Amino acid sequence: FDCATRPAREILQRSSGMDAARVHIFDWGRSELNTVCAHERLEEAVKDERWKYWGYYCGGVARLLFDCIRLYLTRFWHEKRSVFCTVWDKDKIMADDFIGRCALALEARDGDEELSDFGGSPVVSGMLRGTKAKLNVGLKQRALPEGSRLRDCWALRVHGANSLPSQDLTSENDVFVEVQGLDVGPA
């Protein structure tokens, strides 16, 4: 529903289930509708257990609401002016290894972008550390349907990476790129 209008409520209600999502956030099968009088007759241990699980439920719903609001605000609240690409080496046992990063202004491009470390120095590889690491990316603006609620849409394609320093002693890098839209321009 990002770039168009929501379907009419009637369409969602008539859905066969294949084209709509149904989310269960509480297992109502193990719950019971209770009255105040019946609750008062329960043993203290049972009351305490119910309060504990009620707290878990309320905390879970609050966390779900917080995550939805945070996702919406970070995605739509501010106009994005740049894209930040962070290159990592995936590790199975240890934490993932940072390789490099680059910031791109939102303008059409297709080619190599030099990677830098957290301090802003170029990431280099090779025996004498003379070859600069690069990320080959394509960035272009996409057309949106007429009447879209979105202002614009950009497509970033990572074609590959060149001259990345090895992060693993016994195997090749298992590289992945994390992409983030930012509301500030590249430094």
Biotite code that builds the C-alpha atoms (Angstrom):
import biotite.structure as struc

atoms = struc.array([
    struc.Atom([0.000, 0.000, 0.000], chain_id="A", res_id=1, res_name="PHE", atom_name="CA", element="C"),
    struc.Atom([3.049, 2.297, -0.034], chain_id="A", res_id=2, res_name="ASP", atom_name="CA", element="C"),
    struc.Atom([2.526, 4.015, -3.364], chain_id="A", res_id=3, res_name="CYS", atom_name="CA", element="C"),
    struc.Atom([-1.191, 3.644, -3.951], chain_id="A", res_id=4, res_name="ALA", atom_name="CA", element="C"),
    struc.Atom([-4.447, 3.937, -2.091], chain_id="A", res_id=5, res_name="THR", atom_name="CA", element="C"),
    struc.Atom([-5.633, 1.254, 0.299], chain_id="A", res_id=6, res_name="ARG", atom_name="CA", element="C"),
    struc.Atom([-8.106, -1.301, -1.056], chain_id="A", res_id=7, res_name="PRO", atom_name="CA", element="C"),
    struc.Atom([-11.705, -0.714, -0.097], chain_id="A", res_id=8, res_name="ALA", atom_name="CA", element="C"),
    struc.Atom([-12.769, -2.338, 3.169], chain_id="A", res_id=9, res_name="ARG", atom_name="CA", element="C"),
    struc.Atom([-15.329, -4.478, 1.316], chain_id="A", res_id=10, res_name="GLU", atom_name="CA", element="C"),
    struc.Atom([-12.586, -6.034, -0.812], chain_id="A", res_id=11, res_name="ILE", atom_name="CA", element="C"),
    struc.Atom([-10.531, -6.930, 2.255], chain_id="A", res_id=12, res_name="LEU", atom_name="CA", element="C"),
    struc.Atom([-13.558, -8.421, 4.018], chain_id="A", res_id=13, res_name="GLN", atom_name="CA", element="C"),
    struc.Atom([-14.437, -10.595, 0.984], chain_id="A", res_id=14, res_name="ARG", atom_name="CA", element="C"),
    struc.Atom([-10.838, -11.772, 0.674], chain_id="A", res_id=15, res_name="SER", atom_name="CA", element="C"),
    struc.Atom([-10.253, -15.488, 0.333], chain_id="A", res_id=16, res_name="SER", atom_name="CA", element="C"),
    struc.Atom([-7.312, -15.239, 2.710], chain_id="A", res_id=17, res_name="GLY", atom_name="CA", element="C"),
    struc.Atom([-4.727, -15.655, -0.033], chain_id="A", res_id=18, res_name="MET", atom_name="CA", element="C"),
    struc.Atom([-4.338, -11.951, -0.754], chain_id="A", res_id=19, res_name="ASP", atom_name="CA", element="C"),
    struc.Atom([-4.696, -10.508, 2.758], chain_id="A", res_id=20, res_name="ALA", atom_name="CA", element="C"),
    struc.Atom([-2.667, -10.943, 5.917], chain_id="A", res_id=21, res_name="ALA", atom_name="CA", element="C"),
    struc.Atom([-4.083, -12.189, 9.178], chain_id="A", res_id=22, res_name="ARG", atom_name="CA", element="C"),
    struc.Atom([-1.977, -11.615, 12.279], chain_id="A", res_id=23, res_name="VAL", atom_name="CA", element="C"),
    struc.Atom([-2.564, -13.246, 15.672], chain_id="A", res_id=24, res_name="HIS", atom_name="CA", element="C"),
    struc.Atom([-0.926, -11.380, 18.533], chain_id="A", res_id=25, res_name="ILE", atom_name="CA", element="C"),
    struc.Atom([-2.510, -13.366, 21.344], chain_id="A", res_id=26, res_name="PHE", atom_name="CA", element="C"),
    struc.Atom([-3.423, -17.016, 21.733], chain_id="A", res_id=27, res_name="ASP", atom_name="CA", element="C"),
    struc.Atom([-7.117, -16.669, 22.574], chain_id="A", res_id=28, res_name="TRP", atom_name="CA", element="C"),
    struc.Atom([-7.467, -20.445, 22.680], chain_id="A", res_id=29, res_name="GLY", atom_name="CA", element="C"),
    struc.Atom([-5.922, -20.564, 26.154], chain_id="A", res_id=30, res_name="ARG", atom_name="CA", element="C"),
    struc.Atom([-7.717, -17.532, 27.531], chain_id="A", res_id=31, res_name="SER", atom_name="CA", element="C"),
    struc.Atom([-11.061, -17.291, 29.218], chain_id="A", res_id=32, res_name="GLU", atom_name="CA", element="C"),
    struc.Atom([-13.583, -14.561, 29.723], chain_id="A", res_id=33, res_name="LEU", atom_name="CA", element="C"),
    struc.Atom([-13.675, -14.026, 33.464], chain_id="A", res_id=34, res_name="ASN", atom_name="CA", element="C"),
    struc.Atom([-15.831, -11.963, 35.791], chain_id="A", res_id=35, res_name="THR", atom_name="CA", element="C"),
    struc.Atom([-14.602, -9.952, 38.765], chain_id="A", res_id=36, res_name="VAL", atom_name="CA", element="C"),
    struc.Atom([-16.334, -12.362, 41.174], chain_id="A", res_id=37, res_name="CYS", atom_name="CA", element="C"),
    struc.Atom([-14.799, -15.437, 39.546], chain_id="A", res_id=38, res_name="ALA", atom_name="CA", element="C"),
    struc.Atom([-11.368, -13.772, 39.545], chain_id="A", res_id=39, res_name="HIS", atom_name="CA", element="C"),
    struc.Atom([-11.652, -12.998, 43.265], chain_id="A", res_id=40, res_name="GLU", atom_name="CA", element="C"),
    struc.Atom([-12.300, -16.699, 44.018], chain_id="A", res_id=41, res_name="ARG", atom_name="CA", element="C"),
    struc.Atom([-9.039, -17.791, 42.352], chain_id="A", res_id=42, res_name="LEU", atom_name="CA", element="C"),
    struc.Atom([-6.032, -18.757, 44.446], chain_id="A", res_id=43, res_name="GLU", atom_name="CA", element="C"),
    struc.Atom([-3.361, -16.081, 44.893], chain_id="A", res_id=44, res_name="GLU", atom_name="CA", element="C"),
    struc.Atom([-0.789, -18.109, 42.917], chain_id="A", res_id=45, res_name="ALA", atom_name="CA", element="C"),
    struc.Atom([-3.169, -18.328, 39.952], chain_id="A", res_id=46, res_name="VAL", atom_name="CA", element="C"),
    struc.Atom([-3.954, -14.595, 40.186], chain_id="A", res_id=47, res_name="LYS", atom_name="CA", element="C"),
    struc.Atom([-0.234, -13.767, 40.283], chain_id="A", res_id=48, res_name="ASP", atom_name="CA", element="C"),
    struc.Atom([0.411, -15.959, 37.253], chain_id="A", res_id=49, res_name="GLU", atom_name="CA", element="C"),
    struc.Atom([-2.414, -14.268, 35.317], chain_id="A", res_id=50, res_name="ARG", atom_name="CA", element="C"),
    struc.Atom([-1.088, -10.815, 36.200], chain_id="A", res_id=51, res_name="TRP", atom_name="CA", element="C"),
    struc.Atom([2.378, -11.865, 35.050], chain_id="A", res_id=52, res_name="LYS", atom_name="CA", element="C"),
    struc.Atom([1.123, -13.033, 31.656], chain_id="A", res_id=53, res_name="TYR", atom_name="CA", element="C"),
    struc.Atom([-1.165, -10.028, 31.322], chain_id="A", res_id=54, res_name="TRP", atom_name="CA", element="C"),
    struc.Atom([1.946, -7.855, 31.823], chain_id="A", res_id=55, res_name="GLY", atom_name="CA", element="C"),
    struc.Atom([3.774, -9.827, 29.116], chain_id="A", res_id=56, res_name="TYR", atom_name="CA", element="C"),
    struc.Atom([0.845, -9.307, 26.750], chain_id="A", res_id=57, res_name="TYR", atom_name="CA", element="C"),
    struc.Atom([0.621, -5.549, 27.438], chain_id="A", res_id=58, res_name="CYS", atom_name="CA", element="C"),
    struc.Atom([4.383, -5.203, 27.063], chain_id="A", res_id=59, res_name="GLY", atom_name="CA", element="C"),
    struc.Atom([4.301, -7.086, 23.760], chain_id="A", res_id=60, res_name="GLY", atom_name="CA", element="C"),
    struc.Atom([1.508, -4.930, 22.365], chain_id="A", res_id=61, res_name="VAL", atom_name="CA", element="C"),
    struc.Atom([3.326, -1.770, 23.512], chain_id="A", res_id=62, res_name="ALA", atom_name="CA", element="C"),
    struc.Atom([6.544, -2.968, 21.845], chain_id="A", res_id=63, res_name="ARG", atom_name="CA", element="C"),
    struc.Atom([4.651, -3.768, 18.631], chain_id="A", res_id=64, res_name="LEU", atom_name="CA", element="C"),
    struc.Atom([3.150, -0.270, 18.623], chain_id="A", res_id=65, res_name="LEU", atom_name="CA", element="C"),
    struc.Atom([6.560, 1.305, 19.303], chain_id="A", res_id=66, res_name="PHE", atom_name="CA", element="C"),
    struc.Atom([8.208, -0.649, 16.468], chain_id="A", res_id=67, res_name="ASP", atom_name="CA", element="C"),
    struc.Atom([5.427, 0.298, 14.014], chain_id="A", res_id=68, res_name="CYS", atom_name="CA", element="C"),
    struc.Atom([5.693, 3.986, 14.896], chain_id="A", res_id=69, res_name="ILE", atom_name="CA", element="C"),
    struc.Atom([9.498, 3.923, 14.708], chain_id="A", res_id=70, res_name="ARG", atom_name="CA", element="C"),
    struc.Atom([9.407, 2.187, 11.332], chain_id="A", res_id=71, res_name="LEU", atom_name="CA", element="C"),
    struc.Atom([6.918, 4.702, 9.959], chain_id="A", res_id=72, res_name="TYR", atom_name="CA", element="C"),
    struc.Atom([8.813, 7.742, 11.251], chain_id="A", res_id=73, res_name="LEU", atom_name="CA", element="C"),
    struc.Atom([12.222, 6.593, 10.018], chain_id="A", res_id=74, res_name="THR", atom_name="CA", element="C"),
    struc.Atom([10.812, 5.595, 6.645], chain_id="A", res_id=75, res_name="ARG", atom_name="CA", element="C"),
    struc.Atom([8.458, 8.465, 5.822], chain_id="A", res_id=76, res_name="PHE", atom_name="CA", element="C"),
    struc.Atom([8.781, 11.392, 8.236], chain_id="A", res_id=77, res_name="TRP", atom_name="CA", element="C"),
    struc.Atom([11.799, 13.185, 6.721], chain_id="A", res_id=78, res_name="HIS", atom_name="CA", element="C"),
    struc.Atom([12.695, 13.574, 3.059], chain_id="A", res_id=79, res_name="GLU", atom_name="CA", element="C"),
    struc.Atom([15.656, 11.361, 2.186], chain_id="A", res_id=80, res_name="LYS", atom_name="CA", element="C"),
    struc.Atom([18.626, 13.179, 0.630], chain_id="A", res_id=81, res_name="ARG", atom_name="CA", element="C"),
    struc.Atom([21.262, 10.455, 0.593], chain_id="A", res_id=82, res_name="SER", atom_name="CA", element="C"),
    struc.Atom([21.801, 6.711, 0.716], chain_id="A", res_id=83, res_name="VAL", atom_name="CA", element="C"),
    struc.Atom([24.312, 5.132, 3.077], chain_id="A", res_id=84, res_name="PHE", atom_name="CA", element="C"),
    struc.Atom([25.807, 1.752, 2.104], chain_id="A", res_id=85, res_name="CYS", atom_name="CA", element="C"),
    struc.Atom([27.683, -0.274, 4.718], chain_id="A", res_id=86, res_name="THR", atom_name="CA", element="C"),
    struc.Atom([29.602, -3.365, 3.581], chain_id="A", res_id=87, res_name="VAL", atom_name="CA", element="C"),
    struc.Atom([29.926, -6.246, 6.041], chain_id="A", res_id=88, res_name="TRP", atom_name="CA", element="C"),
    struc.Atom([31.474, -9.708, 6.094], chain_id="A", res_id=89, res_name="ASP", atom_name="CA", element="C"),
    struc.Atom([28.970, -12.219, 7.492], chain_id="A", res_id=90, res_name="LYS", atom_name="CA", element="C"),
    struc.Atom([30.364, -14.516, 10.175], chain_id="A", res_id=91, res_name="ASP", atom_name="CA", element="C"),
    struc.Atom([28.604, -17.583, 11.543], chain_id="A", res_id=92, res_name="LYS", atom_name="CA", element="C"),
    struc.Atom([30.079, -17.649, 15.040], chain_id="A", res_id=93, res_name="ILE", atom_name="CA", element="C"),
    struc.Atom([31.527, -14.217, 15.730], chain_id="A", res_id=94, res_name="MET", atom_name="CA", element="C"),
    struc.Atom([29.994, -10.781, 15.165], chain_id="A", res_id=95, res_name="ALA", atom_name="CA", element="C"),
    struc.Atom([29.900, -9.613, 11.538], chain_id="A", res_id=96, res_name="ASP", atom_name="CA", element="C"),
    struc.Atom([33.036, -7.757, 10.404], chain_id="A", res_id=97, res_name="ASP", atom_name="CA", element="C"),
    struc.Atom([32.796, -4.173, 9.158], chain_id="A", res_id=98, res_name="PHE", atom_name="CA", element="C"),
    struc.Atom([34.567, -3.712, 5.817], chain_id="A", res_id=99, res_name="ILE", atom_name="CA", element="C"),
    struc.Atom([33.675, -0.199, 4.702], chain_id="A", res_id=100, res_name="GLY", atom_name="CA", element="C"),
    struc.Atom([30.977, 2.325, 3.919], chain_id="A", res_id=101, res_name="ARG", atom_name="CA", element="C"),
    struc.Atom([30.039, 4.991, 1.413], chain_id="A", res_id=102, res_name="CYS", atom_name="CA", element="C"),
    struc.Atom([27.440, 7.757, 1.301], chain_id="A", res_id=103, res_name="ALA", atom_name="CA", element="C"),
    struc.Atom([25.718, 8.622, -1.965], chain_id="A", res_id=104, res_name="LEU", atom_name="CA", element="C"),
    struc.Atom([23.721, 11.738, -2.791], chain_id="A", res_id=105, res_name="ALA", atom_name="CA", element="C"),
    struc.Atom([20.308, 10.949, -4.275], chain_id="A", res_id=106, res_name="LEU", atom_name="CA", element="C"),
    struc.Atom([21.178, 11.482, -7.909], chain_id="A", res_id=107, res_name="GLU", atom_name="CA", element="C"),
    struc.Atom([21.300, 9.049, -10.785], chain_id="A", res_id=108, res_name="ALA", atom_name="CA", element="C"),
    struc.Atom([24.612, 7.184, -11.004], chain_id="A", res_id=109, res_name="ARG", atom_name="CA", element="C"),
    struc.Atom([26.094, 3.934, -12.207], chain_id="A", res_id=110, res_name="ASP", atom_name="CA", element="C"),
    struc.Atom([29.653, 2.996, -11.304], chain_id="A", res_id=111, res_name="GLY", atom_name="CA", element="C"),
    struc.Atom([32.243, 2.496, -8.578], chain_id="A", res_id=112, res_name="ASP", atom_name="CA", element="C"),
    struc.Atom([32.111, 4.259, -5.204], chain_id="A", res_id=113, res_name="GLU", atom_name="CA", element="C"),
    struc.Atom([35.152, 4.190, -2.922], chain_id="A", res_id=114, res_name="GLU", atom_name="CA", element="C"),
    struc.Atom([34.669, 2.688, 0.519], chain_id="A", res_id=115, res_name="LEU", atom_name="CA", element="C"),
    struc.Atom([35.946, 4.377, 3.668], chain_id="A", res_id=116, res_name="SER", atom_name="CA", element="C"),
    struc.Atom([36.367, 3.222, 7.259], chain_id="A", res_id=117, res_name="ASP", atom_name="CA", element="C"),
    struc.Atom([34.700, 4.795, 10.300], chain_id="A", res_id=118, res_name="PHE", atom_name="CA", element="C"),
    struc.Atom([37.387, 7.478, 10.418], chain_id="A", res_id=119, res_name="GLY", atom_name="CA", element="C"),
    struc.Atom([36.861, 8.479, 6.779], chain_id="A", res_id=120, res_name="GLY", atom_name="CA", element="C"),
    struc.Atom([40.104, 6.929, 5.490], chain_id="A", res_id=121, res_name="SER", atom_name="CA", element="C"),
    struc.Atom([39.919, 4.862, 2.290], chain_id="A", res_id=122, res_name="PRO", atom_name="CA", element="C"),
    struc.Atom([39.619, 1.097, 2.719], chain_id="A", res_id=123, res_name="VAL", atom_name="CA", element="C"),
    struc.Atom([42.568, -0.532, 0.958], chain_id="A", res_id=124, res_name="VAL", atom_name="CA", element="C"),
    struc.Atom([43.586, -4.112, 0.195], chain_id="A", res_id=125, res_name="SER", atom_name="CA", element="C"),
    struc.Atom([46.370, -6.024, -1.468], chain_id="A", res_id=126, res_name="GLY", atom_name="CA", element="C"),
    struc.Atom([49.830, -7.072, -0.411], chain_id="A", res_id=127, res_name="MET", atom_name="CA", element="C"),
    struc.Atom([51.074, -3.501, -0.043], chain_id="A", res_id=128, res_name="LEU", atom_name="CA", element="C"),
    struc.Atom([47.642, -2.086, 0.807], chain_id="A", res_id=129, res_name="ARG", atom_name="CA", element="C"),
    struc.Atom([47.613, 0.008, -2.325], chain_id="A", res_id=130, res_name="GLY", atom_name="CA", element="C"),
    struc.Atom([44.326, -0.916, -3.997], chain_id="A", res_id=131, res_name="THR", atom_name="CA", element="C"),
    struc.Atom([41.246, 1.018, -2.884], chain_id="A", res_id=132, res_name="LYS", atom_name="CA", element="C"),
    struc.Atom([38.113, -0.997, -2.152], chain_id="A", res_id=133, res_name="ALA", atom_name="CA", element="C"),
    struc.Atom([35.093, -0.020, -4.240], chain_id="A", res_id=134, res_name="LYS", atom_name="CA", element="C"),
    struc.Atom([31.398, -0.775, -4.338], chain_id="A", res_id=135, res_name="LEU", atom_name="CA", element="C"),
    struc.Atom([29.821, -0.876, -7.800], chain_id="A", res_id=136, res_name="ASN", atom_name="CA", element="C"),
    struc.Atom([26.302, 0.550, -7.570], chain_id="A", res_id=137, res_name="VAL", atom_name="CA", element="C"),
    struc.Atom([23.542, 1.871, -9.772], chain_id="A", res_id=138, res_name="GLY", atom_name="CA", element="C"),
    struc.Atom([21.094, 4.439, -8.409], chain_id="A", res_id=139, res_name="LEU", atom_name="CA", element="C"),
    struc.Atom([18.132, 5.791, -10.337], chain_id="A", res_id=140, res_name="LYS", atom_name="CA", element="C"),
    struc.Atom([14.803, 7.388, -9.670], chain_id="A", res_id=141, res_name="GLN", atom_name="CA", element="C"),
    struc.Atom([11.686, 5.334, -10.337], chain_id="A", res_id=142, res_name="ARG", atom_name="CA", element="C"),
    struc.Atom([8.386, 6.593, -11.690], chain_id="A", res_id=143, res_name="ALA", atom_name="CA", element="C"),
    struc.Atom([5.396, 6.344, -9.382], chain_id="A", res_id=144, res_name="LEU", atom_name="CA", element="C"),
    struc.Atom([1.784, 5.705, -10.369], chain_id="A", res_id=145, res_name="PRO", atom_name="CA", element="C"),
    struc.Atom([-0.495, 8.689, -10.902], chain_id="A", res_id=146, res_name="GLU", atom_name="CA", element="C"),
    struc.Atom([-1.991, 9.856, -7.595], chain_id="A", res_id=147, res_name="GLY", atom_name="CA", element="C"),
    struc.Atom([0.637, 8.135, -5.449], chain_id="A", res_id=148, res_name="SER", atom_name="CA", element="C"),
    struc.Atom([0.920, 9.224, -1.829], chain_id="A", res_id=149, res_name="ARG", atom_name="CA", element="C"),
    struc.Atom([4.728, 9.026, -2.074], chain_id="A", res_id=150, res_name="LEU", atom_name="CA", element="C"),
    struc.Atom([6.857, 11.946, -3.214], chain_id="A", res_id=151, res_name="ARG", atom_name="CA", element="C"),
    struc.Atom([9.537, 9.922, -4.994], chain_id="A", res_id=152, res_name="ASP", atom_name="CA", element="C"),
    struc.Atom([11.097, 6.478, -5.204], chain_id="A", res_id=153, res_name="CYS", atom_name="CA", element="C"),
    struc.Atom([14.707, 5.457, -5.769], chain_id="A", res_id=154, res_name="TRP", atom_name="CA", element="C"),
    struc.Atom([16.133, 2.084, -6.767], chain_id="A", res_id=155, res_name="ALA", atom_name="CA", element="C"),
    struc.Atom([19.636, 1.130, -5.642], chain_id="A", res_id=156, res_name="LEU", atom_name="CA", element="C"),
    struc.Atom([21.260, -1.893, -7.216], chain_id="A", res_id=157, res_name="ARG", atom_name="CA", element="C"),
    struc.Atom([24.559, -3.245, -5.905], chain_id="A", res_id=158, res_name="VAL", atom_name="CA", element="C"),
    struc.Atom([26.343, -4.837, -8.857], chain_id="A", res_id=159, res_name="HIS", atom_name="CA", element="C"),
    struc.Atom([29.418, -5.980, -6.954], chain_id="A", res_id=160, res_name="GLY", atom_name="CA", element="C"),
    struc.Atom([32.472, -4.982, -4.967], chain_id="A", res_id=161, res_name="ALA", atom_name="CA", element="C"),
    struc.Atom([36.133, -4.797, -5.940], chain_id="A", res_id=162, res_name="ASN", atom_name="CA", element="C"),
    struc.Atom([39.357, -5.114, -3.952], chain_id="A", res_id=163, res_name="SER", atom_name="CA", element="C"),
    struc.Atom([37.749, -5.800, -0.586], chain_id="A", res_id=164, res_name="LEU", atom_name="CA", element="C"),
    struc.Atom([40.234, -6.667, 2.160], chain_id="A", res_id=165, res_name="PRO", atom_name="CA", element="C"),
    struc.Atom([39.931, -10.232, 3.446], chain_id="A", res_id=166, res_name="SER", atom_name="CA", element="C"),
    struc.Atom([38.252, -10.451, 6.842], chain_id="A", res_id=167, res_name="GLN", atom_name="CA", element="C"),
    struc.Atom([38.494, -14.236, 7.217], chain_id="A", res_id=168, res_name="ASP", atom_name="CA", element="C"),
    struc.Atom([41.709, -16.214, 7.538], chain_id="A", res_id=169, res_name="LEU", atom_name="CA", element="C"),
    struc.Atom([40.419, -19.507, 6.173], chain_id="A", res_id=170, res_name="THR", atom_name="CA", element="C"),
    struc.Atom([37.727, -18.557, 3.658], chain_id="A", res_id=171, res_name="SER", atom_name="CA", element="C"),
    struc.Atom([36.503, -15.922, 1.243], chain_id="A", res_id=172, res_name="GLU", atom_name="CA", element="C"),
    struc.Atom([34.467, -12.970, 2.482], chain_id="A", res_id=173, res_name="ASN", atom_name="CA", element="C"),
    struc.Atom([30.720, -13.558, 2.785], chain_id="A", res_id=174, res_name="ASP", atom_name="CA", element="C"),
    struc.Atom([29.793, -9.999, 1.897], chain_id="A", res_id=175, res_name="VAL", atom_name="CA", element="C"),
    struc.Atom([26.459, -8.269, 2.343], chain_id="A", res_id=176, res_name="PHE", atom_name="CA", element="C"),
    struc.Atom([25.519, -4.611, 2.009], chain_id="A", res_id=177, res_name="VAL", atom_name="CA", element="C"),
    struc.Atom([23.275, -2.756, 4.434], chain_id="A", res_id=178, res_name="GLU", atom_name="CA", element="C"),
    struc.Atom([21.436, 0.164, 2.779], chain_id="A", res_id=179, res_name="VAL", atom_name="CA", element="C"),
    struc.Atom([19.905, 3.064, 4.667], chain_id="A", res_id=180, res_name="GLN", atom_name="CA", element="C"),
    struc.Atom([18.163, 6.213, 3.456], chain_id="A", res_id=181, res_name="GLY", atom_name="CA", element="C"),
    struc.Atom([19.231, 9.355, 5.338], chain_id="A", res_id=182, res_name="LEU", atom_name="CA", element="C"),
    struc.Atom([17.648, 12.778, 5.693], chain_id="A", res_id=183, res_name="ASP", atom_name="CA", element="C"),
    struc.Atom([21.059, 14.491, 5.507], chain_id="A", res_id=184, res_name="VAL", atom_name="CA", element="C"),
    struc.Atom([23.359, 14.868, 2.525], chain_id="A", res_id=185, res_name="GLY", atom_name="CA", element="C"),
    struc.Atom([26.605, 12.887, 2.239], chain_id="A", res_id=186, res_name="PRO", atom_name="CA", element="C"),
    struc.Atom([29.589, 14.409, 4.068], chain_id="A", res_id=187, res_name="ALA", atom_name="CA", element="C"),
])
